Amino acid sequence: MTPFHIVISDPQGKKILSVKRGVTLFRSDVDVFDENEKLVGVFKQKFFSFGGKFEIHDANDKHLCTLQGKWTGWDFKFMQQNKELANVSKKWAGIGKELFTSADNYVLNINASVDPEDKVRQLILAAVMCIDMVFKE
């Protein structure tokens, strides 16, 4: 329900993407911006989606793919016309970290068929941040 602003940087500290959401009550729409704060796309949470589902749109509001997961699990898939583009799963961090912190580690696998220059690749990376902030916190 609370707003957030996440900046994703490369190892040298150069900004790659930012992910922003304002205050929300029932449904989250999350904006993704490139390093120059130009809109790259929007994640639109499906109303009454138990478990997690985002429609991923480009800057022109064209539907690109869907992020879907299960409420009881930690596995999410990026689907485009019944084809899996990528998947995200939670990596077990050990009993101490799992019980006594809120820190989580996720593993992202992007299908080789997704072109490295395709904007959907950037949106998939940004969506990983939304999984934790919107669905799991």
C-alpha positions in Angstrom: 0.0 0.0 0.0 2.9 2.4 0.6 4.7 4.1 -2.3 8.2 3.1 -3.3 11.0 4.2 -5.6 13.7 1.7 -6.4 16.8 2.5 -8.5 18.6 -0.4 -10.2 22.3 0.4 -10.9 25.2 -1.5 -12.6 28.3 -2.5 -10.5 29.9 0.9 -11.2 26.9 2.7 -9.8 25.5 3.9 -13.1 21.7 4.0 -13.0 20.0 1.5 -15.4 16.3 1.6 -14.4 14.0 3.0 -11.7 10.8 1.5 -10.6 8.1 3.8 -8.9 4.7 3.3 -7.4 2.5 5.9 -5.6 0.1 5.2 -2.8 -2.3 2.4 -3.7 -5.3 0.8 -2.0 -6.5 -2.2 -4.0 -4.5 -2.4 -7.2 -0.9 -1.4 -8.0 0.2 0.3 -11.2 4.0 0.5 -11.3 6.0 2.8 -13.6 9.4 1.8 -15.0 11.8 4.5 -16.2 15.2 4.2 -18.0 18.4 5.9 -16.9 17.2 9.3 -18.3 13.8 9.0 -16.5 12.0 8.3 -19.8 9.0 5.9 -19.3 9.9 2.4 -20.5 6.7 0.7 -19.4 4.0 0.1 -16.8 3.0 -3.0 -14.7 -0.7 -3.2 -14.2 -1.8 -5.4 -11.4 -4.9 -7.4 -12.1 -7.8 -6.7 -9.8 -8.8 -9.8 -7.7 -5.6 -11.6 -8.6 -4.9 -13.9 -5.7 -1.3 -15.0 -6.0 0.0 -12.2 -8.2 -0.5 -11.2 -11.8 0.8 -8.2 -13.6 0.1 -7.2 -17.2 3.3 -5.7 -18.5 2.8 -2.8 -21.0 5.3 -0.7 -22.9 5.4 3.1 -22.8 2.6 3.3 -25.4 0.4 1.0 -23.3 0.8 -2.0 -25.7 0.5 -5.3 -23.8 3.9 -7.2 -24.0 3.6 -10.1 -21.6 2.1 -11.2 -18.3 3.8 -11.9 -15.0 1.9 -14.6 -13.1 2.6 -16.5 -9.9 1.0 -18.4 -7.1 0.0 -16.8 -3.8 1.3 -19.8 -1.9 4.6 -20.1 -3.8 7.7 -18.2 -4.8 7.7 -19.0 -8.5 6.7 -16.5 -11.1 6.6 -16.7 -14.9 6.7 -14.1 -17.7 4.3 -15.4 -20.4 3.7 -14.1 -23.9 1.1 -16.0 -25.9 1.6 -19.3 -24.0 5.4 -19.0 -24.3 7.6 -18.5 -21.3 10.0 -15.6 -21.7 11.5 -15.8 -18.2 11.0 -17.1 -14.7 11.8 -15.9 -11.2 12.2 -18.1 -8.1 13.2 -17.5 -4.5 16.6 -18.8 -3.5 16.7 -20.4 0.0 19.0 -18.2 2.2 19.3 -20.5 5.2 17.3 -20.9 8.4 18.8 -17.9 10.2 18.3 -15.4 7.4 14.8 -16.7 6.6 13.6 -16.6 10.2 15.2 -13.4 11.5 15.4 -11.0 8.5 13.0 -9.8 5.8 15.8 -10.1 3.1 15.1 -12.3 0.2 17.1 -13.6 -2.8 15.6 -14.2 -6.1 16.9 -16.0 -9.2 15.9 -14.6 -12.6 16.3 -16.8 -15.8 15.6 -15.0 -19.1 15.0 -17.2 -22.1 17.7 -16.9 -24.8 15.0 -16.1 -27.3 14.5 -12.7 -25.7 16.7 -10.3 -27.7 19.2 -8.5 -25.4 18.1 -5.2 -27.0 14.4 -5.9 -26.5 12.7 -3.5 -24.0 10.8 -6.4 -22.6 14.2 -7.6 -21.1 14.4 -4.3 -19.1 10.8 -4.6 -17.9 11.4 -8.2 -16.8 14.4 -7.1 -14.7 12.3 -4.3 -13.2 9.4 -6.6 -12.5 11.6 -8.7 -10.2 11.6 -5.8 -7.8 7.8 -5.6 -7.9 7.4 -9.2 -7.0 8.9 -8.6 -3.6 7.5 -5.1 -3.0 4.0 -5.7 -4.2 3.3 -9.4 -3.6 5.5 -10.6 -0.7 6.0 -7.6 1.6 
